[in-house]
Amino acid sequence: MKIESLKGTRDFLPSQAALREYMEETILSCYRENGFRRIMTPAIEDIENLDKSDGGENLNLIFRIMKRGDKLEKALETGGELCDMGLRYDLTLPLSRYYCANRAKLEMPFKCIQLDRVYRAERPQKGRLREFVQCDIDIIGDSSPNCEAELITVTAKALSRLDIGSFTVRINDRRILNSTLLKCGFAEEQLTSVCISLDKLDKIGAEGVAQELSDKGFSAGAINSLSEIFRRLPLSADEISELAGEEAAAGMISIIKSAEALSEGKFTIEPDLSLVRGQGYYTGTVFEIKSDKFSGSVAGGGRYDGLIGKFIGENIPACGFSIGFERIFEILSEMGRQGSGRKRIAYIYSGDFPAAFAAAEKLRAEYDVSMFLRPKKMKSFLDRLAASGFSGFATESDEDIRLFSE
Amino acid sequence: MKIESLKGTRDFLPSQAALREYMEETILSCYRENGFRRIMTPAIEDIENLDKSDGGENLNLIFRIMKRGDKLEKALETGGELCDMGLRYDLTLPLSRYYCANRAKLEMPFKCIQLDRVYRAERPQKGRLREFVQCDIDIIGDSSPNCEAELITVTAKALSRLDIGSFTVRINDRRILNSTLLKCGFAEEQLTSVCISLDKLDKIGAEGVAQELSDKGFSAGAINSLSEIFRRLPLSADEISELAGEEAAAGMISIIKSAEALSEGKFTIEPDLSLVRGQGYYTGTVFEIKSDKFSGSVAGGGRYDGLIGKFIGENIPACGFSIGFERIFEILSEMGRQGSGRKRIAYIYSGDFPAAFAAAEKLRAEYDVSMFLRPKKMKSFLDRLAASGFSGFATESDEDIRLFSE
């Protein structure tokens, strides 16, 4: 049997689990204070829901669960579909389904928190996990750009409490991006493909994107117009207004102004016309947060006004922001940060369990107390306790706590 | 697309999620105080690890995840194994793997907590979930019966804090059970099959078990001897000593005495010779907790001294106790219990988001404050807020909080 966890998954040691619990509690309490409420949904979803969910590239990364028993046998015989469920690739699709199933019982607008595991069959490589935690807040049933401002402000507040250092919020609007691309000369039906290339700007640079668009056979004129805009990036809010028209840009500019006014100098927010975000379900604003010091995105989100409509045929506005829990866990680990918690004390006893437990219990008002049978080699045992983070110990014969630091 | 969650899985409303969070925090803080430390492992495991894990009936309930890409195509062509991973059916197998992979970095004996989701492809029916949460404590590397006493005492303490009402701990020992069955006249190689039938005692009664054993073709003499013992159940500790020999029963009796001494009248503990527990990996003591008022088991566990050896060829003693989180959630829900948390206040504003956010922020020292744009119909909006659990509201024009109860 194999002792390592599967590629792309991780075992967490007690000290790491403590840091993750601290992160969870810090984020959740911030979100709760701001009026968001936790919900929980299953990690497994109907495979059709996942396959039809407009998740962009993520649809190729779904872990599929096989049918069982007679249904599997029949599918194997007839060459039918072998799977009936899959592991969710994000928390937005399950939330959309959840909202439709439960909306009679939910507040409107509905402001919720999710903190949970998601799964993607990424090619295993450094930093690419196949099982990872996301923490999302969403507002469903409100089309005002104040939602975006609120989600950005509250997410930034949570990141500030985690003390990850300075960061930058980048914001774009799919509608502005689309109208810009149309102006450049791309056709409506080419936009998805153009955006997929554009999304690689960070990785392959402006020239790489232009090359890829050219390889895809798009017109040189449109590519040149787009490259011209690239050379002028980042555009200011005013330049974007000019490019896309005041009306189209008004929502995004109001979001930027609101978030800026509340930033307290803890983060900067700037428009980024090249920001795409991979998911196909975004319909308007998209945003992303990057640490100023550490690479990679620490949060991402946007407006997805069409996704809930896929379930119930009625369009319900929705917008969400997702914290990349794993990237932040790596950053805090790199910073040497630890979880919170009380001091840990060992209570060492020889045999009479009830008496020892009662004695240890008295110390538990102040400490986390772990009971151990007296080992043969006391000295080396105590050394190991100290090395593994215990603060001290007590014994039956000497119930005063002896701290290792003394 | 389907709006209901998959059969055997559940969506949790905000009030339910709050109760679950309260349960998690109550259990975890109790376990932490007692010196156990949380670890986290992936929900997906190598399919071979799961298939070879001695999980008894649970091995038939594994959700299997399909291979992807070239590997899947090759398997389909050659008729090879289609799956490479599966969802874990419990937390004991992943812990055993985890311990082997990480033991150089772990304390010894290792006392840990897990609280996480597990999956079983049960036939969907009332109370049978396919995705559910378990919360386990385990002690690895210690063969003393004090481990069992500690696990029982600490688990009972957590259940008492959750205030689920009175409950009973039932305890047995696989070795005593086996020697009793051998004495009755069953053969060594028949014991697993006999135990599978015996495990149904609660459901089909002593006569049902005898009938099933008879249908399986076991000797009438052995069945009669066993039925004779059934008629005398429950046996006292002394009777068990007599039946199994003092030495064999000594461990179990010491566990019972220890747990009794620490029970503070909050629970009873009694030997139960008919207790089997389904998993094949148990090697010694097994135990289970049942509420005295509500049906079904709320916790179960036992000693599994052989499981870790399957990974590293070296037997390491291990013992664990698992709380059935979902059954307790149902019981507390039935009792009308709720999560803890601060009062929720709505802050209703008209347009200027930054000013409103700053005003709401002042109230957040004391309340969870959710911001809402002023609705067209204020009266019905407020009625809905009150109905969904808000304690009151404030507005831009009147920042004093108006409680709905006033």
Interface residues (C-beta under 8 A of the other chain):
Chain A: M1 K2 I3 E4 S5 L6 T9 R10 D11 F12 L13 P14 Q16 A17 A18 R20 E21 R32 E33 N34 G35 F36 R37 R38 I39 M40 T41 P42 A43 I44 E45 D46 E48 N49 K52 S53 F63 R64 I65 M66 R68 L82 C83 M85 L87 R97 Y98 C100 A101 N102 K105 L106 E107 M108 P109 K111 C112 R117 Y119 A121 R130 E131 D142 S144 N146 A149 E150 T153 K257 S258 A261 L262 K310 F311 I312 G341 R342 R344 A346 F353 P354 F357 A358 R364 D368 V369 S370 M371 F372 L373 R384 L385 S388
Chain B: M1 K2 I3 E4 S5 L6 T9 R10 D11 F12 L13 P14 Q16 A17 A18 R20 E21 R32 E33 N34 G35 F36 R37 R38 I39 M40 T41 P42 A43 I44 E45 D46 E48 N49 K52 S53 F63 R64 I65 M66 R68 L82 C83 M85 L87 R97 Y98 C100 A101 N102 K105 L106 E107 M108 P109 K111 C112 R117 Y119 A121 R130 E131 D142 S144 N146 A149 E150 T153 K257 S258 A261 L262 K310 F311 I312 G341 R342 R344 A346 F353 P354 F357 A358 R364 D368 V369 S370 M371 F372 L373 R384 L385 S388
